[in-house]
Amino acid sequence: MTKKFLSPKERMAKLQKKTVLYKGENHTEPNGIEYKNVEEYLKELA
């Protein structure tokens, strides 16, 4: 029997990093989660 639907793990690539967008200063927690200022992040994309 063939699978009609793929699980999310099969459809998506592996996460490279975890980033939280917010209105504070940029910093990285010891657990590797990055906190980035949303305005600066959007400027980097442009």
PDBQT receptor file of N, H, CA, C and O in Angstrom, charges set to zero:
ATOM      1  N   MET A   1       0.839  -1.179   0.000  1.00  0.00    +0.000 N 
ATOM      2  CA  MET A   1       0.000   0.000   0.000  1.00  0.00    +0.000 C 
ATOM      3  C   MET A   1       0.891   1.253   0.000  1.00  0.00    +0.000 C 
ATOM      4  O   MET A   1       1.876   1.305   0.737  1.00  0.00    +0.000 OA
ATOM      5  N   THR A   2       0.558   2.250  -0.810  1.00  0.00    +0.000 N 
ATOM      6  H   THR A   2      -0.242   2.208  -1.408  1.00  0.00    +0.000 HD
ATOM      7  CA  THR A   2       1.339   3.479  -0.859  1.00  0.00    +0.000 C 
ATOM      8  C   THR A   2       0.775   4.492   0.123  1.00  0.00    +0.000 C 
ATOM      9  O   THR A   2      -0.414   4.485   0.443  1.00  0.00    +0.000 OA
ATOM     10  N   LYS A   3       1.663   5.368   0.594  1.00  0.00    +0.000 N 
ATOM     11  H   LYS A   3       2.629   5.374   0.335  1.00  0.00    +0.000 HD
ATOM     12  CA  LYS A   3       1.258   6.428   1.510  1.00  0.00    +0.000 C 
ATOM     13  C   LYS A   3       0.737   7.607   0.704  1.00  0.00    +0.000 C 
ATOM     14  O   LYS A   3       1.407   8.078  -0.215  1.00  0.00    +0.000 OA
ATOM     15  N   LYS A   4      -0.450   8.084   1.043  1.00  0.00    +0.000 N 
ATOM     16  H   LYS A   4      -0.994   7.702   1.789  1.00  0.00    +0.000 HD
ATOM     17  CA  LYS A   4      -0.998   9.243   0.331  1.00  0.00    +0.000 C 
ATOM     18  C   LYS A   4      -0.500  10.556   0.929  1.00  0.00    +0.000 C 
ATOM     19  O   LYS A   4      -0.314  11.536   0.209  1.00  0.00    +0.000 OA
ATOM     20  N   PHE A   5      -0.283  10.576   2.243  1.00  0.00    +0.000 N 
ATOM     21  H   PHE A   5      -0.434   9.779   2.828  1.00  0.00    +0.000 HD
ATOM     22  CA  PHE A   5       0.112  11.805   2.915  1.00  0.00    +0.000 C 
ATOM     23  C   PHE A   5       1.441  11.620   3.627  1.00  0.00    +0.000 C 
ATOM     24  O   PHE A   5       1.696  10.584   4.241  1.00  0.00    +0.000 OA
ATOM     25  N   LEU A   6       2.279  12.637   3.536  1.00  0.00    +0.000 N 
ATOM     26  H   LEU A   6       2.073  13.478   3.037  1.00  0.00    +0.000 HD
ATOM     27  CA  LEU A   6       3.563  12.595   4.212  1.00  0.00    +0.000 C 
ATOM     28  C   LEU A   6       3.441  13.260   5.580  1.00  0.00    +0.000 C 
ATOM     29  O   LEU A   6       2.694  14.225   5.743  1.00  0.00    +0.000 OA
ATOM     30  N   SER A   7       4.167  12.749   6.547  1.00  0.00    +0.000 N 
ATOM     31  H   SER A   7       4.775  11.966   6.415  1.00  0.00    +0.000 HD
ATOM     32  CA  SER A   7       4.177  13.368   7.868  1.00  0.00    +0.000 C 
ATOM     33  C   SER A   7       4.929  14.692   7.781  1.00  0.00    +0.000 C 
ATOM     34  O   SER A   7       5.685  14.900   6.833  1.00  0.00    +0.000 OA
ATOM     35  N   PRO A   8       4.741  15.594   8.747  1.00  0.00    +0.000 N 
ATOM     36  CA  PRO A   8       5.470  16.869   8.716  1.00  0.00    +0.000 C 
ATOM     37  C   PRO A   8       6.983  16.685   8.648  1.00  0.00    +0.000 C 
ATOM     38  O   PRO A   8       7.665  17.462   7.980  1.00  0.00    +0.000 OA
ATOM     39  N   LYS A   9       7.517  15.677   9.324  1.00  0.00    +0.000 N 
ATOM     40  H   LYS A   9       6.963  15.046   9.867  1.00  0.00    +0.000 HD
ATOM     41  CA  LYS A   9       8.963  15.435   9.278  1.00  0.00    +0.000 C 
ATOM     42  C   LYS A   9       9.423  15.093   7.874  1.00  0.00    +0.000 C 
ATOM     43  O   LYS A   9      10.540  15.433   7.486  1.00  0.00    +0.000 OA
ATOM     44  N   GLU A  10       8.573  14.423   7.111  1.00  0.00    +0.000 N 
ATOM     45  H   GLU A  10       7.665  14.146   7.426  1.00  0.00    +0.000 HD
ATOM     46  CA  GLU A  10       8.936  14.036   5.746  1.00  0.00    +0.000 C 
ATOM     47  C   GLU A  10       8.778  15.198   4.766  1.00  0.00    +0.000 C 
ATOM     48  O   GLU A  10       9.418  15.205   3.714  1.00  0.00    +0.000 OA
ATOM     49  N   ARG A  11       7.935  16.180   5.094  1.00  0.00    +0.000 N 
ATOM     50  H   ARG A  11       7.415  16.175   5.948  1.00  0.00    +0.000 HD
ATOM     51  CA  ARG A  11       7.683  17.311   4.192  1.00  0.00    +0.000 C 
ATOM     52  C   ARG A  11       8.637  18.472   4.427  1.00  0.00    +0.000 C 
ATOM     53  O   ARG A  11       8.914  19.239   3.504  1.00  0.00    +0.000 OA
ATOM     54  N   MET A  12       9.140  18.612   5.645  1.00  0.00    +0.000 N 
ATOM     55  H   MET A  12       8.915  17.989   6.394  1.00  0.00    +0.000 HD
ATOM     56  CA  MET A  12       9.928  19.788   6.004  1.00  0.00    +0.000 C 
ATOM     57  C   MET A  12      11.404  19.441   6.166  1.00  0.00    +0.000 C 
ATOM     58  O   MET A  12      11.766  18.300   6.453  1.00  0.00    +0.000 OA
ATOM     59  N   ALA A  13      12.245  20.453   5.976  1.00  0.00    +0.000 N 
ATOM     60  H   ALA A  13      11.952  21.380   5.743  1.00  0.00    +0.000 HD
ATOM     61  CA  ALA A  13      13.678  20.273   6.221  1.00  0.00    +0.000 C 
ATOM     62  C   ALA A  13      13.937  20.338   7.724  1.00  0.00    +0.000 C 
ATOM     63  O   ALA A  13      13.096  20.815   8.486  1.00  0.00    +0.000 OA
ATOM     64  N   LYS A  14      15.093  19.862   8.137  1.00  0.00    +0.000 N 
ATOM     65  H   LYS A  14      15.776  19.475   7.518  1.00  0.00    +0.000 HD
ATOM     66  CA  LYS A  14      15.473  19.895   9.545  1.00  0.00    +0.000 C 
ATOM     67  C   LYS A  14      15.693  21.348   9.974  1.00  0.00    +0.000 C 
ATOM     68  O   LYS A  14      16.246  22.144   9.216  1.00  0.00    +0.000 OA
ATOM     69  N   LEU A  15      15.259  21.689  11.189  1.00  0.00    +0.000 N 
ATOM     70  H   LEU A  15      14.810  21.041  11.805  1.00  0.00    +0.000 HD
ATOM     71  CA  LEU A  15      15.453  23.039  11.710  1.00  0.00    +0.000 C 
ATOM     72  C   LEU A  15      16.941  23.345  11.834  1.00  0.00    +0.000 C 
ATOM     73  O   LEU A  15      17.713  22.528  12.336  1.00  0.00    +0.000 OA
ATOM     74  N   GLN A  16      17.330  24.518  11.377  1.00  0.00    +0.000 N 
ATOM     75  H   GLN A  16      16.703  25.181  10.969  1.00  0.00    +0.000 HD
ATOM     76  CA  GLN A  16      18.725  24.930  11.467  1.00  0.00    +0.000 C 
ATOM     77  C   GLN A  16      19.006  25.691  12.755  1.00  0.00    +0.000 C 
ATOM     78  O   GLN A  16      20.074  25.550  13.350  1.00  0.00    +0.000 OA
ATOM     79  N   LYS A  17      18.033  26.503  13.183  1.00  0.00    +0.000 N 
ATOM     80  H   LYS A  17      17.165  26.618  12.699  1.00  0.00    +0.000 HD
ATOM     81  CA  LYS A  17      18.172  27.259  14.432  1.00  0.00    +0.000 C 
ATOM     82  C   LYS A  17      16.793  27.723  14.883  1.00  0.00    +0.000 C 
ATOM     83  O   LYS A  17      15.834  27.730  14.111  1.00  0.00    +0.000 OA
ATOM     84  N   LYS A  18      16.719  28.106  16.138  1.00  0.00    +0.000 N 
ATOM     85  H   LYS A  18      17.498  28.101  16.766  1.00  0.00    +0.000 HD
ATOM     86  CA  LYS A  18      15.469  28.623  16.693  1.00  0.00    +0.000 C 
ATOM     87  C   LYS A  18      15.657  30.104  16.966  1.00  0.00    +0.000 C 
ATOM     88  O   LYS A  18      16.597  30.505  17.652  1.00  0.00    +0.000 OA
ATOM     89  N   THR A  19      14.748  30.921  16.419  1.00  0.00    +0.000 N 
ATOM     90  H   THR A  19      13.985  30.595  15.861  1.00  0.00    +0.000 HD
ATOM     91  CA  THR A  19      14.831  32.369  16.574  1.00  0.00    +0.000 C 
ATOM     92  C   THR A  19      13.495  32.908  17.034  1.00  0.00    +0.000 C 
ATOM     93  O   THR A  19      12.447  32.536  16.505  1.00  0.00    +0.000 OA
ATOM     94  N   VAL A  20      13.536  33.796  18.032  1.00  0.00    +0.000 N 
ATOM     95  H   VAL A  20      14.387  34.098  18.461  1.00  0.00    +0.000 HD
ATOM     96  CA  VAL A  20      12.344  34.473  18.531  1.00  0.00    +0.000 C 
ATOM     97  C   VAL A  20      12.455  35.928  18.110  1.00  0.00    +0.000 C 
ATOM     98  O   VAL A  20      13.453  36.587  18.401  1.00  0.00    +0.000 OA
ATOM     99  N   LEU A  21      11.432  36.434  17.424  1.00  0.00    +0.000 N 
ATOM    100  H   LEU A  21      10.621  35.899  17.188  1.00  0.00    +0.000 HD
ATOM    101  CA  LEU A  21      11.408  37.837  17.032  1.00  0.00    +0.000 C 
ATOM    102  C   LEU A  21      10.620  38.615  18.075  1.00  0.00    +0.000 C 
ATOM    103  O   LEU A  21       9.498  38.241  18.417  1.00  0.00    +0.000 OA
ATOM    104  N   TYR A  22      11.207  39.703  18.585  1.00  0.00    +0.000 N 
ATOM    105  H   TYR A  22      12.119  40.007  18.307  1.00  0.00    +0.000 HD
ATOM    106  CA  TYR A  22      10.535  40.511  19.588  1.00  0.00    +0.000 C 
ATOM    107  C   TYR A  22      11.077  41.924  19.534  1.00  0.00    +0.000 C 
ATOM    108  O   TYR A  22      11.928  42.219  18.694  1.00  0.00    +0.000 OA
ATOM    109  N   LYS A  23      10.611  42.803  20.400  1.00  0.00    +0.000 N 
ATOM    110  H   LYS A  23       9.920  42.563  21.082  1.00  0.00    +0.000 HD
ATOM    111  CA  LYS A  23      10.992  44.211  20.342  1.00  0.00    +0.000 C 
ATOM    112  C   LYS A  23      12.097  44.588  21.325  1.00  0.00    +0.000 C 
ATOM    113  O   LYS A  23      12.186  45.748  21.728  1.00  0.00    +0.000 OA
ATOM    114  N   GLY A  24      12.931  43.643  21.716  1.00  0.00    +0.000 N 
ATOM    115  H   GLY A  24      12.859  42.701  21.389  1.00  0.00    +0.000 HD
ATOM    116  CA  GLY A  24      14.040  43.928  22.626  1.00  0.00    +0.000 C 
ATOM    117  C   GLY A  24      15.373  43.870  21.901  1.00  0.00    +0.000 C 
ATOM    118  O   GLY A  24      15.435  43.882  20.671  1.00  0.00    +0.000 OA
ATOM    119  N   GLU A  25      16.443  43.807  22.695  1.00  0.00    +0.000 N 
ATOM    120  H   GLU A  25      16.393  43.798  23.694  1.00  0.00    +0.000 HD
ATOM    121  CA  GLU A  25      17.797  43.747  22.154  1.00  0.00    +0.000 C 
ATOM    122  C   GLU A  25      18.123  42.327  21.679  1.00  0.00    +0.000 C 
ATOM    123  O   GLU A  25      17.595  41.351  22.212  1.00  0.00    +0.000 OA
ATOM    124  N   ASN A  26      18.993  42.223  20.676  1.00  0.00    +0.000 N 
ATOM    125  H   ASN A  26      19.421  43.016  20.242  1.00  0.00    +0.000 HD
ATOM    126  CA  ASN A  26      19.437  40.923  20.172  1.00  0.00    +0.000 C 
ATOM    127  C   ASN A  26      20.297  40.224  21.220  1.00  0.00    +0.000 C 
ATOM    128  O   ASN A  26      21.159  40.852  21.835  1.00  0.00    +0.000 OA
ATOM    129  N   HIS A  27      20.070  38.939  21.423  1.00  0.00    +0.000 N 
ATOM    130  H   HIS A  27      19.370  38.429  20.924  1.00  0.00    +0.000 HD
ATOM    131  CA  HIS A  27      20.947  38.121  22.260  1.00  0.00    +0.000 C 
ATOM    132  C   HIS A  27      20.672  36.651  21.996  1.00  0.00    +0.000 C 
ATOM    133  O   HIS A  27      19.632  36.290  21.444  1.00  0.00    +0.000 OA
ATOM    134  N   THR A  28      21.610  35.811  22.394  1.00  0.00    +0.000 N 
ATOM    135  H   THR A  28      22.454  36.104  22.843  1.00  0.00    +0.000 HD
ATOM    136  CA  THR A  28      21.475  34.367  22.238  1.00  0.00    +0.000 C 
ATOM    137  C   THR A  28      21.557  33.717  23.613  1.00  0.00    +0.000 C 
ATOM    138  O   THR A  28      22.469  33.997  24.390  1.00  0.00    +0.000 OA
ATOM    139  N   GLU A  29      20.608  32.860  23.901  1.00  0.00    +0.000 N 
ATOM    140  H   GLU A  29      19.867  32.632  23.269  1.00  0.00    +0.000 HD
ATOM    141  CA  GLU A  29      20.572  32.140  25.174  1.00  0.00    +0.000 C 
ATOM    142  C   GLU A  29      21.576  30.990  25.144  1.00  0.00    +0.000 C 
ATOM    143  O   GLU A  29      21.954  30.527  24.068  1.00  0.00    +0.000 OA
ATOM    144  N   PRO A  30      22.014  30.523  26.328  1.00  0.00    +0.000 N 
ATOM    145  CA  PRO A  30      22.951  29.395  26.376  1.00  0.00    +0.000 C 
ATOM    146  C   PRO A  30      22.414  28.126  25.692  1.00  0.00    +0.000 C 
ATOM    147  O   PRO A  30      23.194  27.290  25.238  1.00  0.00    +0.000 OA
ATOM    148  N   ASN A  31      21.079  27.985  25.618  1.00  0.00    +0.000 N 
ATOM    149  H   ASN A  31      20.445  28.665  25.986  1.00  0.00    +0.000 HD
ATOM    150  CA  ASN A  31      20.496  26.805  24.963  1.00  0.00    +0.000 C 
ATOM    151  C   ASN A  31      20.465  26.943  23.444  1.00  0.00    +0.000 C 
ATOM    152  O   ASN A  31      19.965  26.052  22.758  1.00  0.00    +0.000 OA
ATOM    153  N   GLY A  32      20.999  28.061  22.899  1.00  0.00    +0.000 N 
ATOM    154  H   GLY A  32      21.405  28.785  23.457  1.00  0.00    +0.000 HD
ATOM    155  CA  GLY A  32      21.112  28.244  21.458  1.00  0.00    +0.000 C 
ATOM    156  C   GLY A  32      19.973  29.010  20.809  1.00  0.00    +0.000 C 
ATOM    157  O   GLY A  32      20.032  29.292  19.612  1.00  0.00    +0.000 OA
ATOM    158  N   ILE A  33      18.935  29.356  21.567  1.00  0.00    +0.000 N 
ATOM    159  H   ILE A  33      18.887  29.127  22.539  1.00  0.00    +0.000 HD
ATOM    160  CA  ILE A  33      17.817  30.105  20.997  1.00  0.00    +0.000 C 
ATOM    161  C   ILE A  33      18.220  31.572  20.850  1.00  0.00    +0.000 C 
ATOM    162  O   ILE A  33      18.669  32.206  21.805  1.00  0.00    +0.000 OA
ATOM    163  N   GLU A  34      18.049  32.098  19.628  1.00  0.00    +0.000 N 
ATOM    164  H   GLU A  34      17.684  31.582  18.853  1.00  0.00    +0.000 HD
ATOM    165  CA  GLU A  34      18.382  33.492  19.351  1.00  0.00    +0.000 C 
ATOM    166  C   GLU A  34      17.151  34.368  19.557  1.00  0.00    +0.000 C 
ATOM    167  O   GLU A  34      16.049  34.017  19.134  1.00  0.00    +0.000 OA
ATOM    168  N   TYR A  35      17.347  35.497  20.202  1.00  0.00    +0.000 N 
ATOM    169  H   TYR A  35      18.242  35.782  20.545  1.00  0.00    +0.000 HD
ATOM    170  CA  TYR A  35      16.297  36.505  20.348  1.00  0.00    +0.000 C 
ATOM    171  C   TYR A  35      16.737  37.687  19.515  1.00  0.00    +0.000 C 
ATOM    172  O   TYR A  35      17.785  38.280  19.770  1.00  0.00    +0.000 OA
ATOM    173  N   LYS A  36      15.923  38.035  18.501  1.00  0.00    +0.000 N 
ATOM    174  H   LYS A  36      15.072  37.553  18.294  1.00  0.00    +0.000 HD
ATOM    175  CA  LYS A  36      16.293  39.111  17.582  1.00  0.00    +0.000 C 
ATOM    176  C   LYS A  36      15.239  40.196  17.582  1.00  0.00    +0.000 C 
ATOM    177  O   LYS A  36      14.042  39.923  17.673  1.00  0.00    +0.000 OA
ATOM    178  N   ASN A  37      15.699  41.426  17.480  1.00  0.00    +0.000 N 
ATOM    179  H   ASN A  37      16.671  41.647  17.406  1.00  0.00    +0.000 HD
ATOM    180  CA  ASN A  37      14.805  42.563  17.349  1.00  0.00    +0.000 C 
ATOM    181  C   ASN A  37      14.099  42.464  16.005  1.00  0.00    +0.000 C 
ATOM    182  O   ASN A  37      14.750  42.359  14.965  1.00  0.00    +0.000 OA
ATOM    183  N   VAL A  38      12.776  42.497  16.022  1.00  0.00    +0.000 N 
ATOM    184  H   VAL A  38      12.247  42.583  16.866  1.00  0.00    +0.000 HD
ATOM    185  CA  VAL A  38      11.994  42.270  14.807  1.00  0.00    +0.000 C 
ATOM    186  C   VAL A  38      12.288  43.320  13.732  1.00  0.00    +0.000 C 
ATOM    187  O   VAL A  38      12.343  42.992  12.547  1.00  0.00    +0.000 OA
ATOM    188  N   GLU A  39      12.475  44.566  14.134  1.00  0.00    +0.000 N 
ATOM    189  H   GLU A  39      12.430  44.833  15.097  1.00  0.00    +0.000 HD
ATOM    190  CA  GLU A  39      12.740  45.623  13.138  1.00  0.00    +0.000 C 
ATOM    191  C   GLU A  39      14.086  45.389  12.453  1.00  0.00    +0.000 C 
ATOM    192  O   GLU A  39      14.187  45.524  11.234  1.00  0.00    +0.000 OA
ATOM    193  N   GLU A  40      15.118  45.041  13.219  1.00  0.00    +0.000 N 
ATOM    194  H   GLU A  40      15.037  44.932  14.210  1.00  0.00    +0.000 HD
ATOM    195  CA  GLU A  40      16.438  44.782  12.644  1.00  0.00    +0.000 C 
ATOM    196  C   GLU A  40      16.413  43.542  11.754  1.00  0.00    +0.000 C 
ATOM    197  O   GLU A  40      17.054  43.511  10.703  1.00  0.00    +0.000 OA
ATOM    198  N   TYR A  41      15.666  42.519  12.183  1.00  0.00    +0.000 N 
ATOM    199  H   TYR A  41      15.145  42.545  13.036  1.00  0.00    +0.000 HD
ATOM    200  CA  TYR A  41      15.564  41.287  11.407  1.00  0.00    +0.000 C 
ATOM    201  C   TYR A  41      14.929  41.560  10.040  1.00  0.00    +0.000 C 
ATOM    202  O   TYR A  41      15.411  41.066   9.020  1.00  0.00    +0.000 OA
ATOM    203  N   LEU A  42      13.855  42.340  10.021  1.00  0.00    +0.000 N 
ATOM    204  H   LEU A  42      13.463  42.740  10.850  1.00  0.00    +0.000 HD
ATOM    205  CA  LEU A  42      13.186  42.645   8.756  1.00  0.00    +0.000 C 
ATOM    206  C   LEU A  42      14.063  43.495   7.842  1.00  0.00    +0.000 C 
ATOM    207  O   LEU A  42      14.007  43.340   6.622  1.00  0.00    +0.000 OA
ATOM    208  N   LYS A  43      14.875  44.395   8.413  1.00  0.00    +0.000 N 
ATOM    209  H   LYS A  43      14.920  44.521   9.404  1.00  0.00    +0.000 HD
ATOM    210  CA  LYS A  43      15.785  45.195   7.599  1.00  0.00    +0.000 C 
ATOM    211  C   LYS A  43      16.848  44.317   6.941  1.00  0.00    +0.000 C 
ATOM    212  O   LYS A  43      17.265  44.576   5.813  1.00  0.00    +0.000 OA
ATOM    213  N   GLU A  44      17.294  43.249   7.674  1.00  0.00    +0.000 N 
ATOM    214  H   GLU A  44      16.955  43.039   8.591  1.00  0.00    +0.000 HD
ATOM    215  CA  GLU A  44      18.291  42.336   7.124  1.00  0.00    +0.000 C 
ATOM    216  C   GLU A  44      17.736  41.564   5.914  1.00  0.00    +0.000 C 
ATOM    217  O   GLU A  44      18.494  41.187   5.020  1.00  0.00    +0.000 OA
ATOM    218  N   LEU A  45      16.436  41.334   5.886  1.00  0.00    +0.000 N 
ATOM    219  H   LEU A  45      15.820  41.641   6.611  1.00  0.00    +0.000 HD
ATOM    220  CA  LEU A  45      15.832  40.590   4.776  1.00  0.00    +0.000 C 
ATOM    221  C   LEU A  45      15.719  41.416   3.505  1.00  0.00    +0.000 C 
ATOM    222  O   LEU A  45      15.712  40.871   2.401  1.00  0.00    +0.000 OA
ATOM    223  N   ALA A  46      15.632  42.724   3.663  1.00  0.00    +0.000 N 
ATOM    224  H   ALA A  46      15.638  43.167   4.559  1.00  0.00    +0.000 HD
ATOM    225  CA  ALA A  46      15.432  43.610   2.502  1.00  0.00    +0.000 C 
ATOM    226  C   ALA A  46      16.694  43.780   1.688  1.00  0.00    +0.000 C 
ATOM    227  O   ALA A  46      16.690  44.491   0.684  1.00  0.00    +0.000 OA
TER     228      ALA A  46
